[in-house]
Amino acid sequence: MPIASDLIRGHIDAIILTRLLGGDSYGYEINKSILQLTRGEYEIKEATLYSAFRRLEQADCISSYWGDEQTGARRRYYTITQVGREAHKILYGEWHTLKKMIDNLIYVEEN
């Protein structure tokens, strides 16, 4: 059963920043890695992905540049900035706290 996008939507920025911690990348490649890591259960819609890129770039969390591919379409690559690395730490901390809170709220001990 696919994961409801509402459950992940608030964490899109953290997901993108995490993917960029591993190196510069472009939209399709990031989305492909998310699809692989979730074993096909989650894919960010293209409009959502590029809206997040714009938001993160305006917040100076990422910067972008055009690749110089010799074949195929030019790709816009994204790189995480120092501000983005700091934002990632904060977002990861928030996610970790939220995860523990939700675990406490919905965990039912079997008798």
N, CA, C and O atoms as a GROMACS GRO file, in nm:
protein
  444
    1MET      N    1   0.084  -0.118   0.000
    1MET     CA    2   0.000   0.000   0.000
    1MET      C    3   0.089   0.125   0.000
    1MET      O    4   0.174   0.140   0.088
    2PRO      N    5   0.071   0.214  -0.098
    2PRO     CA    6   0.154   0.335  -0.104
    2PRO      C    7   0.133   0.425   0.017
    2PRO      O    8   0.024   0.432   0.074
    3ILE      N    9   0.239   0.494   0.053
    3ILE     CA   10   0.234   0.588   0.164
    3ILE      C   11   0.156   0.712   0.120
    3ILE      O   12   0.177   0.762   0.010
    4ALA      N   13   0.067   0.761   0.204
    4ALA     CA   14  -0.008   0.883   0.172
    4ALA      C   15   0.089   1.001   0.166
    4ALA      O   16   0.170   1.020   0.256
    5SER      N   17   0.079   1.078   0.060
    5SER     CA   18   0.172   1.190   0.041
    5SER      C   19   0.160   1.292   0.154
    5SER      O   20   0.256   1.364   0.183
    6ASP      N   21   0.044   1.301   0.217
    6ASP     CA   22   0.026   1.395   0.329
    6ASP      C   23   0.121   1.365   0.444
    6ASP      O   24   0.163   1.456   0.516
    7LEU      N   25   0.156   1.238   0.462
    7LEU     CA   26   0.244   1.200   0.572
    7LEU      C   27   0.387   1.247   0.550
    7LEU      O   28   0.463   1.265   0.645
    8ILE      N   29   0.424   1.267   0.424
    8ILE     CA   30   0.561   1.302   0.390
    8ILE      C   31   0.575   1.450   0.353
    8ILE      O   32   0.684   1.507   0.365
    9ARG      N   33   0.469   1.511   0.310
    9ARG     CA   34   0.474   1.646   0.254
    9ARG      C   35   0.551   1.746   0.340
    9ARG      O   36   0.627   1.826   0.285
   10GLY      N   37   0.535   1.743   0.468
   10GLY     CA   38   0.602   1.838   0.557
   10GLY      C   39   0.751   1.814   0.570
   10GLY      O   40   0.822   1.891   0.635
   11HIS      N   41   0.800   1.707   0.510
   11HIS     CA   42   0.941   1.671   0.522
   11HIS      C   43   1.015   1.674   0.389
   11HIS      O   44   1.129   1.627   0.380
   12ILE      N   45   0.952   1.729   0.287
   12ILE     CA   46   1.013   1.734   0.153
   12ILE      C   47   1.147   1.806   0.155
   12ILE      O   48   1.244   1.759   0.096
   13ASP      N   49   1.154   1.920   0.223
   13ASP     CA   50   1.280   1.996   0.227
   13ASP      C   51   1.391   1.913   0.290
   13ASP      O   52   1.503   1.910   0.239
   14ALA      N   53   1.360   1.846   0.400
   14ALA     CA   54   1.460   1.762   0.466
   14ALA      C   55   1.504   1.648   0.376
   14ALA      O   56   1.622   1.613   0.373
   15ILE      N   57   1.410   1.589   0.303
   15ILE     CA   58   1.443   1.479   0.212
   15ILE      C   59   1.536   1.528   0.102
   15ILE      O   60   1.636   1.463   0.071
   16ILE      N   61   1.504   1.642   0.042
   16ILE     CA   62   1.587   1.696  -0.067
   16ILE      C   63   1.726   1.732  -0.015
   16ILE      O   64   1.826   1.699  -0.077
   17LEU      N   65   1.731   1.800   0.098
   17LEU     CA   66   1.862   1.838   0.154
   17LEU      C   67   1.945   1.714   0.186
   17LEU      O   68   2.066   1.714   0.165
   18THR      N   69   1.880   1.610   0.237
   18THR     CA   70   1.952   1.486   0.266
   18THR      C   71   2.010   1.425   0.139
   18THR      O   72   2.124   1.379   0.139
   19ARG      N   73   1.933   1.424   0.033
   19ARG     CA   74   1.981   1.369  -0.093
   19ARG      C   75   2.102   1.450  -0.143
   19ARG      O   76   2.195   1.393  -0.200
   20LEU      N   77   2.100   1.582  -0.122
   20LEU     CA   78   2.209   1.667  -0.170
   20LEU      C   79   2.333   1.660  -0.081
   20LEU      O   80   2.441   1.700  -0.124
   21LEU      N   81   2.319   1.610   0.041
   21LEU     CA   82   2.437   1.591   0.125
   21LEU      C   83   2.534   1.493   0.060
   21LEU      O   84   2.655   1.500   0.083
   22GLY      N   85   2.481   1.404  -0.022
   22GLY     CA   86   2.564   1.305  -0.092
   22GLY      C   87   2.630   1.358  -0.217
   22GLY      O   88   2.711   1.288  -0.278
   23GLY      N   89   2.599   1.480  -0.256
   23GLY     CA   90   2.660   1.539  -0.376
   23GLY      C   91   2.556   1.610  -0.461
   23GLY      O   92   2.436   1.591  -0.445
   24ASP      N   93   2.605   1.691  -0.552
   24ASP     CA   94   2.518   1.766  -0.642
   24ASP      C   95   2.431   1.670  -0.723
   24ASP      O   96   2.472   1.558  -0.755
   25SER      N   97   2.311   1.715  -0.754
   25SER     CA   98   2.220   1.629  -0.829
   25SER      C   99   2.116   1.714  -0.900
   25SER      O  100   2.110   1.836  -0.880
   26TYR      N  101   2.036   1.651  -0.983
   26TYR     CA  102   1.929   1.721  -1.056
   26TYR      C  103   1.796   1.653  -1.024
   26TYR      O  104   1.792   1.543  -0.969
   27GLY      N  105   1.688   1.719  -1.058
   27GLY     CA  106   1.555   1.677  -1.018
   27GLY      C  107   1.521   1.532  -1.045
   27GLY      O  108   1.478   1.461  -0.954
   28TYR      N  109   1.538   1.488  -1.168
   28TYR     CA  110   1.502   1.351  -1.203
   28TYR      C  111   1.583   1.250  -1.122
   28TYR      O  112   1.529   1.150  -1.076
   29GLU      N  113   1.711   1.277  -1.104
   29GLU     CA  114   1.798   1.186  -1.030
   29GLU      C  115   1.757   1.178  -0.882
   29GLU      O  116   1.758   1.070  -0.823
   30ILE      N  117   1.722   1.292  -0.824
   30ILE     CA  118   1.677   1.295  -0.685
   30ILE      C  119   1.547   1.216  -0.671
   30ILE      O  120   1.533   1.135  -0.580
   31ASN      N  121   1.454   1.239  -0.761
   31ASN     CA  122   1.326   1.168  -0.754
   31ASN      C  123   1.346   1.018  -0.774
   31ASN      O  124   1.280   0.937  -0.707
   32LYS      N  125   1.434   0.981  -0.865
   32LYS     CA  126   1.463   0.840  -0.889
   32LYS      C  127   1.522   0.774  -0.763
   32LYS      O  128   1.487   0.660  -0.731
   33SER      N  129   1.610   0.845  -0.693
   33SER     CA  130   1.669   0.788  -0.571
   33SER      C  131   1.564   0.771  -0.462
   33SER      O  132   1.567   0.674  -0.386
   34ILE      N  133   1.470   0.866  -0.453
   34ILE     CA  134   1.362   0.856  -0.355
   34ILE      C  135   1.274   0.736  -0.386
   34ILE      O  136   1.235   0.661  -0.297
   35LEU      N  137   1.243   0.718  -0.513
   35LEU     CA  138   1.162   0.604  -0.556
   35LEU      C  139   1.232   0.472  -0.523
   35LEU      O  140   1.169   0.377  -0.477
   36GLN      N  141   1.363   0.467  -0.547
   36GLN     CA  142   1.439   0.345  -0.517
   36GLN      C  143   1.447   0.320  -0.366
   36GLN      O  144   1.426   0.207  -0.321
   37LEU      N  145   1.476   0.425  -0.289
   37LEU     CA  146   1.490   0.410  -0.143
   37LEU      C  147   1.358   0.368  -0.076
   37LEU      O  148   1.360   0.305   0.029
   38THR      N  149   1.246   0.404  -0.137
   38THR     CA  150   1.116   0.368  -0.081
   38THR      C  151   1.059   0.244  -0.149
   38THR      O  152   0.942   0.209  -0.129
   39ARG      N  153   1.141   0.177  -0.227
   39ARG     CA  154   1.100   0.056  -0.300
   39ARG      C  155   0.973   0.079  -0.381
   39ARG      O  156   0.884  -0.005  -0.386
   40GLY      N  157   0.968   0.196  -0.445
   40GLY     CA  158   0.856   0.229  -0.532
   40GLY      C  159   0.731   0.276  -0.462
   40GLY      O  160   0.628   0.295  -0.527
   41GLU      N  161   0.737   0.296  -0.331
   41GLU     CA  162   0.617   0.335  -0.257
   41GLU      C  163   0.593   0.485  -0.252
   41GLU      O  164   0.483   0.529  -0.217
   42TYR      N  165   0.695   0.565  -0.287
   42TYR     CA  166   0.675   0.710  -0.282
   42TYR      C  167   0.756   0.778  -0.391
   42TYR      O  168   0.873   0.747  -0.413
   43GLU      N  169   0.691   0.870  -0.457
   43GLU     CA  170   0.755   0.952  -0.559
   43GLU      C  171   0.703   1.094  -0.542
   43GLU      O  172   0.582   1.116  -0.532
   44ILE      N  173   0.794   1.190  -0.539
   44ILE     CA  174   0.752   1.330  -0.528
   44ILE      C  175   0.700   1.376  -0.664
   44ILE      O  176   0.764   1.354  -0.766
   45LYS      N  177   0.585   1.439  -0.663
   45LYS     CA  178   0.531   1.493  -0.788
   45LYS      C  179   0.626   1.601  -0.838
   45LYS      O  180   0.686   1.674  -0.759
   46GLU      N  181   0.639   1.610  -0.969
   46GLU     CA  182   0.733   1.703  -1.030
   46GLU      C  183   0.709   1.847  -0.985
   46GLU      O  184   0.804   1.919  -0.954
   47ALA      N  185   0.583   1.890  -0.981
   47ALA     CA  186   0.551   2.027  -0.939
   47ALA      C  187   0.593   2.051  -0.795
   47ALA      O  188   0.644   2.158  -0.762
   48THR      N  189   0.573   1.953  -0.709
   48THR     CA  190   0.612   1.964  -0.568
   48THR      C  191   0.764   1.973  -0.556
   48THR      O  192   0.816   2.053  -0.479
   49LEU      N  193   0.834   1.890  -0.632
   49LEU     CA  194   0.980   1.887  -0.628
   49LEU      C  195   1.038   2.022  -0.670
   49LEU      O  196   1.124   2.077  -0.601
   50TYR      N  197   0.992   2.076  -0.781
   50TYR     CA  198   1.049   2.201  -0.830
   50TYR      C  199   1.004   2.322  -0.747
   50TYR      O  200   1.076   2.422  -0.740
   51SER      N  201   0.888   2.315  -0.685
   51SER     CA  202   0.847   2.420  -0.591
   51SER      C  203   0.941   2.418  -0.470
   51SER      O  204   0.980   2.524  -0.420
   52ALA      N  205   0.976   2.299  -0.424
   52ALA     CA  206   1.069   2.286  -0.311
   52ALA      C  207   1.207   2.339  -0.350
   52ALA      O  208   1.272   2.406  -0.269
   53PHE      N  209   1.253   2.310  -0.471
   53PHE     CA  210   1.382   2.362  -0.516
   53PHE      C  211   1.382   2.515  -0.513
   53PHE      O  212   1.477   2.576  -0.464
   54ARG      N  213   1.275   2.575  -0.564
   54ARG     CA  214   1.266   2.723  -0.564
   54ARG      C  215   1.266   2.778  -0.420
   54ARG      O  216   1.337   2.874  -0.390
   55ARG      N  217   1.188   2.716  -0.334
   55ARG     CA  218   1.179   2.759  -0.195
   55ARG      C  219   1.316   2.746  -0.125
   55ARG      O  220   1.358   2.838  -0.055
   56LEU      N  221   1.383   2.634  -0.145
   56LEU     CA  222   1.513   2.612  -0.082
   56LEU      C  223   1.620   2.706  -0.140
   56LEU      O  224   1.710   2.750  -0.068
   57GLU      N  225   1.609   2.736  -0.268
   57GLU     CA  226   1.706   2.828  -0.329
   57GLU      C  227   1.683   2.970  -0.277
   57GLU      O  228   1.779   3.042  -0.251
   58GLN      N  229   1.558   3.012  -0.263
   58GLN     CA  230   1.528   3.145  -0.211
   58GLN      C  231   1.573   3.160  -0.066
   58GLN      O  232   1.605   3.270  -0.022
   59ALA      N  233   1.575   3.048   0.008
   59ALA     CA  234   1.620   3.050   0.147
   59ALA      C  235   1.771   3.031   0.158
   59ALA      O  236   1.824   3.019   0.268
   60ASP      N  237   1.841   3.028   0.045
   60ASP     CA  238   1.987   3.009   0.039
   60ASP      C  239   2.032   2.873   0.094
   60ASP      O  240   2.147   2.857   0.134
   61CYS      N  241   1.940   2.776   0.096
   61CYS     CA  242   1.977   2.641   0.142
   61CYS      C  243   2.043   2.561   0.031
   61CYS      O  244   2.122   2.470   0.057
   62ILE      N  245   2.010   2.595  -0.093
   62ILE     CA  246   2.071   2.530  -0.208
   62ILE      C  247   2.104   2.636  -0.312
   62ILE      O  248   2.050   2.747  -0.309
   63SER      N  249   2.193   2.601  -0.402
   63SER     CA  250   2.217   2.685  -0.519
   63SER      C  251   2.212   2.594  -0.640
   63SER      O  252   2.218   2.472  -0.626
   64SER      N  253   2.200   2.652  -0.757
   64SER     CA  254   2.187   2.570  -0.878
   64SER      C  255   2.279   2.622  -0.987
   64SER      O  256   2.324   2.737  -0.986
   65TYR      N  257   2.305   2.534  -1.080
   65TYR     CA  258   2.386   2.567  -1.197
   65TYR      C  259   2.348   2.473  -1.310
   65TYR      O  260   2.295   2.365  -1.287
   66TRP      N  261   2.375   2.517  -1.431
   66TRP     CA  262   2.345   2.435  -1.548
   66TRP      C  263   2.464   2.345  -1.577
   66TRP      O  264   2.579   2.389  -1.579
   67GLY      N  265   2.434   2.217  -1.601
   67GLY     CA  266   2.538   2.121  -1.638
   67GLY      C  267   2.579   2.144  -1.782
   67GLY      O  268   2.512   2.215  -1.857
   68ASP      N  269   2.689   2.084  -1.820
   68ASP     CA  270   2.738   2.100  -1.959
   68ASP      C  271   2.738   1.964  -2.030
   68ASP      O  272   2.839   1.923  -2.088
   69GLU      N  273   2.623   1.896  -2.025
   69GLU     CA  274   2.610   1.765  -2.088
   69GLU      C  275   2.639   1.775  -2.238
   69GLU      O  276   2.598   1.869  -2.306
   70GLN      N  277   2.711   1.677  -2.286
   70GLN     CA  278   2.744   1.672  -2.429
   70GLN      C  279   2.630   1.612  -2.510
   70GLN      O  280   2.615   1.643  -2.629
   71THR      N  281   2.551   1.526  -2.448
   71THR     CA  282   2.437   1.465  -2.516
   71THR      C  283   2.313   1.484  -2.432
   71THR      O  284   2.321   1.492  -2.310
   72GLY      N  285   2.199   1.491  -2.497
   72GLY     CA  286   2.073   1.505  -2.425
   72GLY      C  287   2.049   1.648  -2.379
   72GLY      O  288   2.125   1.739  -2.411
   73ALA      N  289   1.942   1.664  -2.304
   73ALA     CA  290   1.903   1.796  -2.257
   73ALA      C  291   1.996   1.844  -2.145
   73ALA      O  292   2.049   1.765  -2.068
   74ARG      N  293   2.014   1.975  -2.139
   74ARG     CA  294   2.091   2.032  -2.027
   74ARG      C  295   2.014   2.012  -1.899
   74ARG      O  296   1.891   2.020  -1.896
   75ARG      N  297   2.088   1.987  -1.794
   75ARG     CA  298   2.025   1.965  -1.663
   75ARG      C  299   2.064   2.075  -1.568
   75ARG      O  300   2.176   2.126  -1.570
   76ARG      N  301   1.969   2.111  -1.484
   76ARG     CA  302   1.997   2.207  -1.378
   76ARG      C  303   2.033   2.128  -1.254
   76ARG      O  304   1.952   2.051  -1.202
   77TYR      N  305   2.154   2.148  -1.207
   77TYR     CA  306   2.205   2.076  -1.089
   77TYR      C  307   2.187   2.163  -0.966
   77TYR      O  308   2.192   2.286  -0.972
   78TYR      N  309   2.165   2.095  -0.854
   78TYR     CA  310   2.148   2.163  -0.727
   78TYR      C  311   2.257   2.117  -0.632
   78TYR      O  312   2.296   2.000  -0.631
   79THR      N  313   2.305   2.211  -0.552
   79THR     CA  314   2.407   2.182  -0.453
   79THR      C  315   2.364   2.241  -0.320
   79THR      O  316   2.305   2.349  -0.316
   80ILE      N  317   2.395   2.172  -0.212
   80ILE     CA  318   2.358   2.221  -0.079
   80ILE      C  319   2.461   2.325  -0.034
   80ILE      O  320   2.581   2.309  -0.059
   81THR      N  321   2.414   2.429   0.031
   81THR     CA  322   2.502   2.535   0.081
   81THR      C  323   2.526   2.512   0.231
   81THR      O  324   2.469   2.420   0.290
   82GLN      N  325   2.610   2.594   0.289
   82GLN     CA  326   2.632   2.584   0.434
   82GLN      C  327   2.502   2.613   0.510
   82GLN      O  328   2.473   2.548   0.610
   83VAL      N  329   2.426   2.710   0.462
   83VAL     CA  330   2.295   2.738   0.524
   83VAL      C  331   2.206   2.614   0.515
   83VAL      O  332   2.134   2.582   0.609
   84GLY      N  333   2.212   2.545   0.401
   84GLY     CA  334   2.134   2.424   0.382
   84GLY      C  335   2.177   2.312   0.475
   84GLY      O  336   2.093   2.236   0.525
   85ARG      N  337   2.307   2.301   0.498
   85ARG     CA  338   2.358   2.198   0.592
   85ARG      C  339   2.308   2.226   0.733
   85ARG      O  340   2.270   2.134   0.806
   86GLU      N  341   2.307   2.352   0.771
   86GLU     CA  342   2.256   2.389   0.903
   86GLU      C  343   2.106   2.366   0.912
   86GLU      O  344   2.056   2.318   1.013
   87ALA      N  345   2.034   2.400   0.804
   87ALA     CA  346   1.889   2.376   0.800
   87ALA      C  347   1.860   2.227   0.809
   87ALA      O  348   1.765   2.186   0.875
   88HIS      N  349   1.941   2.146   0.742
   88HIS     CA  350   1.922   2.001   0.746
   88HIS      C  351   1.933   1.949   0.889
   88HIS      O  352   1.852   1.866   0.931
   89LYS      N  353   2.031   1.996   0.962
   89LYS     CA  354   2.048   1.952   1.102
   89LYS      C  355   1.923   1.986   1.184
   89LYS      O  356   1.876   1.905   1.263
   90ILE      N  357   1.870   2.105   1.164
   90ILE     CA  358   1.750   2.148   1.237
   90ILE      C  359   1.630   2.062   1.196
   90ILE      O  360   1.556   2.013   1.281
   91LEU      N  361   1.612   2.045   1.064
   91LEU     CA  362   1.498   1.967   1.015
   91LEU      C  363   1.508   1.821   1.060
   91LEU      O  364   1.407   1.759   1.094
   92TYR      N  365   1.629   1.767   1.060
   92TYR     CA  366   1.647   1.629   1.106
   92TYR      C  367   1.612   1.618   1.254
   92TYR      O  368   1.545   1.523   1.295
   93GLY      N  369   1.655   1.714   1.333
   93GLY     CA  370   1.621   1.715   1.476
   93GLY      C  371   1.472   1.723   1.498
   93GLY      O  372   1.417   1.653   1.583
   94GLU      N  373   1.404   1.809   1.420
   94GLU     CA  374   1.259   1.820   1.431
   94GLU      C  375   1.191   1.689   1.396
   94GLU      O  376   1.099   1.645   1.464
   95TRP      N  377   1.238   1.626   1.287
   95TRP     CA  378   1.180   1.499   1.244
   95TRP      C  379   1.201   1.393   1.352
   95TRP      O  380   1.109   1.317   1.382
   96HIS      N  381   1.319   1.387   1.408
   96HIS     CA  382   1.349   1.286   1.510
   96HIS      C  383   1.259   1.304   1.632
   96HIS      O  384   1.207   1.207   1.687
   97THR      N  385   1.240   1.428   1.675
   97THR     CA  386   1.151   1.457   1.788
   97THR      C  387   1.008   1.419   1.754
   97THR      O  388   0.939   1.358   1.835
   98LEU      N  389   0.963   1.455   1.634
   98LEU     CA  390   0.828   1.423   1.590
   98LEU      C  391   0.807   1.272   1.582
   98LEU      O  392   0.702   1.222   1.622
   99LYS      N  393   0.905   1.201   1.531
   99LYS     CA  394   0.895   1.055   1.520
   99LYS      C  395   0.876   0.992   1.657
   99LYS      O  396   0.791   0.904   1.675
  100LYS      N  397   0.955   1.036   1.755
  100LYS     CA  398   0.941   0.982   1.891
  100LYS      C  399   0.804   1.016   1.948
  100LYS      O  400   0.742   0.933   2.015
  101MET      N  401   0.757   1.137   1.924
  101MET     CA  402   0.627   1.179   1.975
  101MET      C  403   0.515   1.094   1.914
  101MET      O  404   0.426   1.048   1.986
  102ILE      N  405   0.519   1.074   1.784
  102ILE     CA  406   0.415   0.994   1.718
  102ILE      C  407   0.422   0.849   1.765
  102ILE      O  408   0.319   0.785   1.788
  103ASP      N  409   0.545   0.797   1.779
  103ASP     CA  410   0.559   0.660   1.833
  103ASP      C  411   0.488   0.649   1.967
  103ASP      O  412   0.416   0.553   1.991
  104ASN      N  413   0.508   0.748   2.054
  104ASN     CA  414   0.444   0.747   2.186
  104ASN      C  415   0.292   0.758   2.176
  104ASN      O  416   0.219   0.699   2.256
  105LEU      N  417   0.246   0.833   2.079
  105LEU     CA  418   0.102   0.855   2.067
  105LEU      C  419   0.026   0.736   2.007
  105LEU      O  420  -0.090   0.714   2.041
  106ILE      N  421   0.090   0.661   1.918
  106ILE     CA  422   0.016   0.556   1.849
  106ILE      C  423   0.061   0.415   1.884
  106ILE      O  424   0.000   0.318   1.839
  107TYR      N  425   0.166   0.401   1.961
  107TYR     CA  426   0.212   0.266   1.998
  107TYR      C  427   0.115   0.203   2.096
  107TYR      O  428   0.077   0.263   2.197
  108VAL      N  429   0.075   0.082   2.066
  108VAL     CA  430  -0.014   0.006   2.152
  108VAL      C  431   0.061  -0.119   2.194
  108VAL      O  432   0.104  -0.198   2.110
  109GLU      N  433   0.077  -0.136   2.324
  109GLU     CA  434   0.147  -0.254   2.375
  109GLU      C  435   0.048  -0.371   2.376
  109GLU      O  436  -0.062  -0.362   2.430
  110GLU      N  437   0.091  -0.480   2.315
  110GLU     CA  438   0.008  -0.602   2.309
  110GLU      C  439   0.013  -0.672   2.445
  110GLU      O  440   0.120  -0.684   2.504
  111ASN      N  441  -0.101  -0.718   2.494
  111ASN     CA  442  -0.106  -0.790   2.622
  111ASN      C  443  -0.090  -0.939   2.599
  111ASN      O  444  -0.091  -1.017   2.694
   0.00000   0.00000   0.00000
